[in-house]
């Protein structure tokens, strides 16, 4: 490990960034070094400016990826290298105004029913049933399940915001049935890499396998929407809102810092059964359409 990377890791630890964020920041800085084939501390401000333009105009990263890359590079230069360059104040990730993909009840059921391997089906069912991020789901531990209060303790989630979420009874039943198949003392979803025994696994299964299993099931189910595992979390929030659960309570379940973030789901609700379009239909029906 280079002295620069070690110093950046220490700075991130002092800043209180989560291990997941630290890994993503290090990866982003490594890509910068690979692009120029030089250590980042040897780059000029103009070279950094050109790299940001390359990311914006050529690489075409998604909004979330662009945000991580920019934050990582700014952290390195502003916090670790103490560079006060105007470019660092100028650069921003492009704003994204697209609504996320939301799955209906039927589509969620169809996708989950097409999962052929039990560990993937139970994991993804838990992710939907508790509104978890994929990293939260695979990292669940046996001790996180409170079957008396019917809650799951979500630890070290995004932004290090721990929270409790309701545990559906059916989800608890699935977790119990699945745990008996491996009996790992720590992980609910232990690693199943070749040559490893789930019972003795010291790591949880990876997010890549879960994501690939979801995509395979989505295609097999006939759902054409460009959904990802994270779409299950969006579906969870939207379905709760449609069922009458308050926005504030959903905010707590999702672990959102701001209520405005959770308010996004009001745009994803199915209003077809609420009579929203009926008054409009009544007006349009009275119009005489010219041929």
C-alpha positions in Angstrom: 0.0 0.0 0.0 1.4 3.4 -1.0 1.9 6.1 1.7 -0.7 8.3 -0.1 -3.4 5.6 0.0 -2.6 4.9 3.6 -2.9 8.5 4.5 -6.2 8.8 2.7 -7.6 5.8 4.4 -6.6 7.2 7.8 -8.3 10.5 6.9 -11.5 8.7 5.9 -11.5 6.8 9.1 -11.1 10.1 11.1 -13.9 11.6 9.1 -16.1 8.6 10.1 -16.8 7.3 6.6 -18.2 3.8 6.4 -16.0 0.9 5.2 -18.2 0.6 2.1 -17.7 4.3 1.3 -13.9 4.0 1.9 -13.7 1.1 -0.6 -15.6 3.0 -3.2 -13.4 6.1 -2.7 -10.2 4.1 -3.0 -11.5 2.5 -6.2 -12.3 5.8 -7.7 -8.9 7.3 -6.9 -7.2 4.1 -8.3 -9.1 4.6 -11.6 -7.8 8.2 -11.7 -4.2 7.0 -11.2 -4.6 4.3 -13.9 -6.0 6.9 -16.4 -2.8 8.9 -16.2 -0.5 6.1 -15.1 0.8 8.3 -12.4 0.2 8.9 -8.7 -2.6 11.4 -8.1 -0.3 13.6 -6.1 1.8 14.2 -9.2 -1.1 15.5 -11.3 -1.7 19.1 -12.2 -5.0 21.0 -11.7 -5.4 21.1 -15.5 -5.0 17.4 -15.8 -7.6 16.9 -13.1 -9.9 19.3 -15.0 -9.5 17.2 -18.1 -10.3 14.1 -16.2 -13.5 15.5 -14.9 -14.5 16.5 -18.5 -13.6 13.0 -19.6 -16.0 11.6 -17.0 -18.8 13.9 -18.0 -18.4 13.7 -21.8 -16.9 10.3 -22.6 -17.3 7.9 -19.7 -21.0 8.7 -19.2 -21.3 7.4 -15.6 -24.7 7.2 -13.9 -25.6 9.9 -11.5 -24.8 7.9 -8.4 -21.5 6.7 -9.8 -20.5 10.2 -10.8 -21.3 11.5 -7.3 -19.1 8.9 -5.7 -16.2 9.5 -8.1 -16.3 13.3 -7.6 -16.6 13.1 -3.9 -13.7 10.6 -3.7 -11.4 12.8 -5.8 -12.4 16.0 -3.9 -11.7 14.2 -0.6 -8.2 13.2 -1.7 -7.2 16.6 -3.0 -9.0 18.8 -0.4 -8.6 16.8 2.8 -5.5 14.6 2.2 -3.4 16.7 -0.2 -4.7 20.1 1.0 -5.0 21.4 -2.6 -7.2 24.5 -2.9 -7.9 24.3 -6.6 -10.7 26.3 -8.1 -11.6 23.2 -10.3 -12.6 21.3 -7.1 -15.1 24.0 -6.2 -16.5 24.1 -9.7 -17.1 20.4 -10.4 -20.5 18.9 -9.5 -22.2 15.7 -10.4 -25.0 16.2 -13.0 -28.5 16.4 -11.5 -30.8 13.6 -12.1 -34.6 14.1 -12.4 -35.6 10.6 -13.5 -38.2 8.7 -11.4 -37.0 5.3 -10.3 -38.5 2.1 -11.6 -41.3 0.9 -9.4 -42.7 -2.7 -9.6 -46.3 -3.6 -8.9 -47.3 -6.3 -6.4 -47.8 -8.8 -9.1 -44.4 -8.0 -10.7 -42.6 -8.5 -7.4 -44.3 -11.8 -6.9 -43.5 -13.0 -10.4 -39.8 -12.1 -10.1 -39.4 -13.7 -6.6 -41.2 -16.8 -7.8 -38.7 -17.3 -10.7 -35.7 -17.5 -8.3 -34.6 -21.1 -8.4 -32.0 -21.1 -5.6 -33.3 -20.9 -2.1 -30.6 -18.6 -0.7 -31.3 -16.0 -3.4 -35.0 -16.3 -3.1 -35.0 -15.8 0.7 -32.4 -13.0 0.5 -34.3 -11.0 -2.1 -37.6 -11.7 -0.4 -36.2 -10.2 2.8 -34.8 -7.2 0.9 -38.3 -6.5 -0.4 -40.1 -7.4 2.8 -38.0 -5.0 4.9 -37.1 -2.4 2.3 -33.4 -3.0 2.5 -30.5 -2.0 0.3 -28.7 -5.0 -1.3 -25.7 -4.5 1.0 -28.0 -4.4 4.1 -29.6 -7.6 3.0 -26.5 -9.8 2.4 -24.9 -8.5 5.6 -27.7 -9.5 7.9 -26.6 -11.4 10.9 -28.5 -13.9 13.1 -28.3 -11.5 16.0 -30.1 -8.8 14.0 -33.4 -10.7 14.1 -35.7 -9.8 17.0 -38.5 -12.3 16.7 -40.2 -11.1 19.9 -40.6 -7.5 18.7 -40.8 -8.7 15.1 -38.0 -6.3 14.0 -34.7 -6.4 12.1 -31.8 -4.4 13.3 -30.1 -2.8 10.3 -26.5 -2.0 11.1 -23.8 0.0 9.3 -26.2 1.0 6.6 -25.6 4.0 4.2 -24.3 6.9 6.2 -23.8 4.6 9.3 -27.5 5.2 10.2 -28.6 2.2 12.2 -32.4 1.6 12.3 -35.0 -1.0 13.2 -37.5 -2.1 10.5 -40.7 -4.2 10.9 -40.2 -7.9 10.2 -43.1 -9.5 8.3 -44.2 -12.8 9.8 -43.8 -14.6 6.4 -40.2 -13.2 6.1 -39.4 -14.6 9.6 -40.7 -18.0 8.5 -38.6 -18.0 5.4 -35.5 -17.0 7.3 -36.0 -19.8 9.9 -36.5 -22.4 7.2 -33.4 -21.3 5.3 -31.2 -20.9 8.3 -31.8 -24.6 9.2 -30.2 -25.5 5.9 -26.8 -24.0 6.9 -26.9 -23.1 10.6 -24.1 -20.5 10.3 -23.7 -19.0 13.8 -23.2 -15.5 12.5 -24.5 -14.9 8.9 -28.1 -15.3 7.7 -26.8 -15.5 4.2 -23.3 -17.0 4.4 -20.9 -17.1 1.4 -21.4 -20.1 -0.9 -18.2 -19.8 -2.9 -16.7 -22.9 -4.4 -14.9 -25.0 -1.8 -16.4 -23.2 1.1 -19.0 -24.6 3.6 -21.9 -22.2 4.4 -21.9 -23.5 8.0 -18.3 -22.3 8.5 -18.3 -19.3 6.2 -16.8 -16.2 7.8 -18.2 -13.8 5.2 -21.7 -13.2 3.7 -22.5 -14.0 0.1 -21.6 -11.3 -2.4 -23.9 -8.7 -3.8 -22.9 -9.5 -7.4 -24.4 -13.0 -7.3 -27.6 -11.6 -5.8 -27.9 -9.0 -8.5 -27.3 -11.5 -11.3 -29.9 -13.9 -9.8 -32.4 -11.0 -9.7 -31.8 -10.1 -13.3 -32.1 -13.7 -14.4 -35.4 -14.0 -12.5 -36.7 -10.7 -13.9 -36.1 -11.9 -17.5 -37.7 -15.3 -16.8 -40.7 -13.7 -15.2 -41.4 -11.6 -18.3 -41.1 -8.3 -16.5 -39.7 -5.9 -19.1 -39.1 -2.9 -16.8 -35.3 -2.1 -16.3 -35.6 -3.0 -12.7 -32.6 -3.8 -10.3 -32.5 -5.2 -6.8 -32.8 -1.6 -5.6 -36.2 -1.5 -7.3 -37.5 -3.9 -4.6 -36.7 -1.1 -2.0 -38.6 1.4 -4.2 -41.5 -1.1 -4.5 -41.6 -1.6 -0.7 -41.9 2.1 0.0 -44.5 2.7 -2.7 -46.6 -0.3 -1.6 -46.5 0.9 2.0 -47.6 4.4 1.0 -50.4 3.0 -1.1 -51.5 1.0 1.9 -51.9 4.1 4.0 -48.6 4.1 6.0 -47.5 7.6 6.8 -44.6 9.2 4.9 -42.8 9.9 8.1 -43.0 6.3 9.2 -41.7 5.1 5.8 -38.8 7.6 6.2 -37.8 5.9 9.4 -38.0 2.5 7.9 -35.9 3.4 4.9 -33.4 5.4 7.0 -33.7 8.6 5.0 -32.1 11.7 6.6 -34.6 14.0 4.9 -38.4 13.6 4.5 -38.1 15.2 1.0 -36.2 12.1 -0.1 -39.0 9.9 0.9 -41.6 12.2 -0.6 -40.4 11.0 -4.0 -42.6 7.9 -3.6 -45.7 10.0 -3.7 -45.0 10.3 -7.4 -44.8 6.5 -7.8 -48.1 5.6 -6.3 -50.8 3.9 -8.3 -53.6 6.5 -8.4 -55.8 4.5 -10.7 -58.0 3.3 -7.9 -58.3 6.6 -6.0 -60.8 8.3 -8.3 -58.1 10.8 -9.3 -59.0 10.5 -13.0 -62.7 10.3 -12.7 -63.4 14.1 -12.6 -61.2 14.6 -15.6 -63.0 11.8 -17.5 -66.3 13.4 -16.7 -65.2 16.6 -18.3 -63.7 14.9 -21.4 -66.9 12.8 -21.9 -68.9 16.0 -22.3 -66.7 17.3 -25.1 -67.8 16.8 -28.7 -64.8 15.6 -30.7 -64.5 16.8 -34.2 -63.6 14.2 -36.8 
